[in-house]
Amino acid sequence: MEVKLWNDKHEREMYDNFAELFAIIKATEKLEKAYIRDIISPSDYETECFKLIAHFKTLSSSLKDTVPSIEKFVDVYKMDCSAALNRLVTSGVPATVEHRAASAASSTTSAATVAECVQNFITSMDSLKLNMVAVDQVYPLLSDLSTSLNKLSILPPDFEGKTKMKEWLGRLSKMGAADELTEQQARQLHFDLESSYNSFMAALPSAGN
């Protein structure tokens, strides 16, 4: 006899999201333990941790009505993930960024701003994957990303991400709100975002200098 966990498409999507949230928390717990035990390099840890935090924030935001408390979710599914809870819910940035921010208190490079940039990069790329290509959907995301990048003093004025976002915002401002990016434009924008994101991550190690 087949037992169904859901009654309709909406319930199925909810359980799929629960499974993804569960996986993100578990992966973060494993990553934290690997970093503490020196199994993973600080740079690899930081890259993966930023991705998990960004995906967690995006997913938890969309699940805020069904999962109002992440701590309760962890308790209900009997997850022993205190390190993940600290990283995802309490801190919100990788341990490496916390350490850099603490050792460079006089720097204008704050851990929160770095995390904000990463979140805006991931959100922008995820939205394109979800086919959110209307100007009034894309423009606010790129605008937020551009603003957060401009807050970081470690990035030069001609930093790839800054110049490319400025170009795209100029292009979008000439279009109507309901206009949509063509498939080719969407692919190019995603490529530019990914390239800029990689350049951004490469610039981070010098943040504490």
matplotlib code that plots the C-alpha trace (Angstrom):
import matplotlib.pyplot as plt

x = [0.0, 1.4, 1.4, 1.4, 3.0, 1.0, -2.5, -1.8, 0.9, 1.2, 1.8, 4.3, 6.2, 6.2, 7.7, 10.3, 11.3, 11.4, 13.8, 16.0, 16.0, 17.0, 19.8, 21.2, 21.3, 22.9, 25.5, 26.3, 26.8, 29.2, 31.1, 31.5, 32.9, 35.3, 36.6, 37.1, 39.0, 41.2, 39.8, 39.0, 41.0, 39.7, 39.1, 37.2, 35.2, 34.3, 33.2, 30.9, 29.7, 28.6, 26.6, 24.9, 24.0, 22.7, 20.5, 19.3, 18.3, 16.4, 14.6, 13.8, 12.4, 10.0, 9.1, 8.5, 4.7, 5.1, 8.5, 8.3, 11.1, 14.2, 15.0, 11.6, 12.1, 15.4, 13.8, 10.8, 13.1, 15.5, 18.5, 21.7, 23.0, 24.0, 27.0, 24.8, 22.2, 24.9, 26.3, 22.9, 20.7, 22.8, 25.9, 24.8, 28.4, 31.3, 33.6, 36.5, 34.7, 33.9, 37.6, 38.7, 36.1, 37.3, 41.0, 40.3, 37.9, 39.0, 38.3, 35.1, 34.8, 32.2, 31.1, 27.5, 28.2, 30.2, 27.3, 24.8, 26.8, 26.8, 23.1, 22.4, 24.5, 22.9, 19.4, 19.9, 21.3, 18.5, 15.8, 17.0, 17.0, 13.4, 12.7, 12.0, 13.1, 10.7, 12.4, 10.5, 11.7, 15.4, 16.1, 15.5, 17.8, 20.6, 20.1, 20.5, 23.5, 25.1, 24.5, 26.0, 29.1, 29.6, 29.7, 32.9, 36.0, 38.2, 36.7, 38.2, 35.9, 36.6, 35.8, 34.1, 30.9, 30.4, 30.9, 28.8, 25.9, 26.0, 25.9, 22.9, 21.0, 21.5, 20.2, 17.2, 16.3, 15.6, 13.1, 9.5, 8.7, 6.7, 9.4, 11.2, 14.8, 15.2, 16.7, 20.0, 20.0, 19.1, 21.9, 24.4, 23.2, 23.6, 27.1, 28.0, 26.7, 28.5, 31.8, 31.4, 30.6, 33.8, 35.9, 34.2, 35.0, 38.6, 38.9, 37.8, 41.0, 42.6, 39.6, 41.4, 44.6]
y = [0.0, 3.4, 6.1, 9.7, 12.4, 15.1, 15.6, 18.2, 20.0, 22.8, 20.2, 18.4, 21.6, 22.3, 19.0, 19.4, 22.7, 21.1, 18.5, 21.2, 23.1, 19.9, 19.3, 22.8, 22.7, 19.2, 20.3, 23.4, 21.3, 19.0, 22.0, 23.7, 20.5, 20.0, 23.6, 23.2, 19.9, 21.5, 19.1, 21.9, 25.0, 28.4, 29.7, 26.6, 26.7, 30.4, 29.9, 26.9, 28.6, 31.8, 29.7, 27.7, 30.9, 32.6, 29.6, 29.3, 32.9, 32.7, 29.4, 30.3, 33.6, 31.8, 29.4, 32.0, 31.2, 27.4, 27.4, 30.5, 29.1, 27.3, 26.2, 24.5, 22.9, 21.5, 20.2, 18.6, 16.7, 15.8, 17.4, 17.7, 20.8, 23.5, 24.6, 25.0, 27.0, 29.3, 29.9, 30.2, 31.9, 33.6, 34.7, 34.8, 35.0, 32.4, 32.0, 33.3, 36.5, 37.0, 36.5, 39.0, 41.6, 41.2, 41.6, 44.6, 46.6, 49.9, 48.6, 49.7, 46.1, 44.7, 41.1, 42.1, 44.0, 41.1, 38.8, 41.3, 41.3, 37.5, 37.3, 39.8, 37.9, 34.5, 36.0, 37.7, 34.5, 32.3, 34.7, 34.3, 30.5, 30.8, 32.8, 36.1, 38.2, 41.2, 44.5, 45.3, 42.0, 42.2, 45.9, 46.0, 43.0, 44.5, 47.8, 46.2, 44.3, 47.5, 49.4, 46.7, 46.4, 50.2, 49.9, 47.8, 49.9, 46.9, 46.9, 49.3, 51.7, 49.6, 46.3, 44.0, 43.6, 47.4, 48.2, 45.4, 46.1, 49.8, 48.8, 46.5, 49.1, 51.7, 49.2, 48.2, 51.8, 52.4, 49.6, 49.5, 47.9, 45.0, 44.4, 41.1, 40.1, 37.9, 34.4, 35.6, 38.7, 36.5, 34.1, 37.0, 38.6, 35.3, 34.9, 38.4, 37.8, 34.5, 36.0, 39.0, 36.8, 34.7, 37.9, 39.2, 35.9, 36.1, 39.7, 38.7, 37.2, 40.7, 42.1, 42.0, 43.6]
z = [0.0, -1.0, 1.7, 0.5, 2.5, 0.7, -0.6, -3.3, -5.2, -2.5, 0.3, -1.9, -2.5, 1.3, 2.1, -0.6, 1.0, 4.4, 3.0, 1.5, 4.7, 6.6, 4.1, 4.4, 8.2, 8.1, 5.5, 7.6, 10.7, 8.8, 7.4, 10.8, 12.3, 9.3, 9.7, 13.5, 12.9, 10.1, 7.5, 5.2, 4.3, 5.5, 2.0, 0.9, 4.2, 3.6, 0.0, 0.9, 4.1, 2.3, -0.2, 2.5, 4.5, 1.4, 0.4, 4.0, 4.2, 0.9, 1.8, 5.4, 4.2, 1.9, 4.6, 7.4, 7.5, 7.8, 9.7, 12.0, 14.2, 12.9, 16.4, 16.7, 13.2, 14.4, 17.7, 15.9, 13.5, 16.4, 14.7, 16.8, 15.0, 17.5, 15.4, 12.3, 14.3, 15.6, 12.1, 10.2, 12.7, 15.3, 13.4, 9.8, 8.5, 8.2, 11.2, 9.1, 8.4, 12.1, 12.9, 10.2, 11.3, 14.9, 14.0, 11.8, 13.9, 12.4, 8.9, 7.1, 5.9, 8.2, 8.3, 7.9, 4.7, 3.2, 4.0, 2.5, -0.8, -0.9, -0.2, -2.9, -5.4, -4.6, -4.6, -8.0, -9.6, -8.0, -9.3, -12.9, -12.5, -11.4, -14.6, -12.8, -15.8, -15.8, -15.4, -12.2, -10.7, -11.8, -11.3, -7.5, -7.0, -9.0, -7.3, -3.9, -5.0, -6.4, -3.2, -1.0, -3.2, -3.0, 0.8, 0.7, 0.7, -0.2, -3.7, -6.2, -8.2, -11.3, -9.6, -12.2, -10.1, -9.7, -13.4, -14.7, -12.3, -13.3, -17.0, -16.4, -14.3, -17.1, -19.6, -17.5, -16.7, -20.4, -20.5, -19.3, -15.9, -17.5, -20.2, -19.9, -20.6, -23.6, -23.0, -24.3, -22.0, -19.0, -19.8, -20.1, -16.9, -15.0, -16.5, -15.4, -11.9, -11.6, -12.9, -10.5, -7.6, -8.2, -8.4, -5.2, -3.3, -4.6, -3.2, 0.3, 1.7, 1.7, 3.6, 6.9, 5.6]

ax = plt.figure().add_subplot(projection="3d")
ax.plot(x, y, z, "-o")
ax.set_aspect("equal")
plt.show()
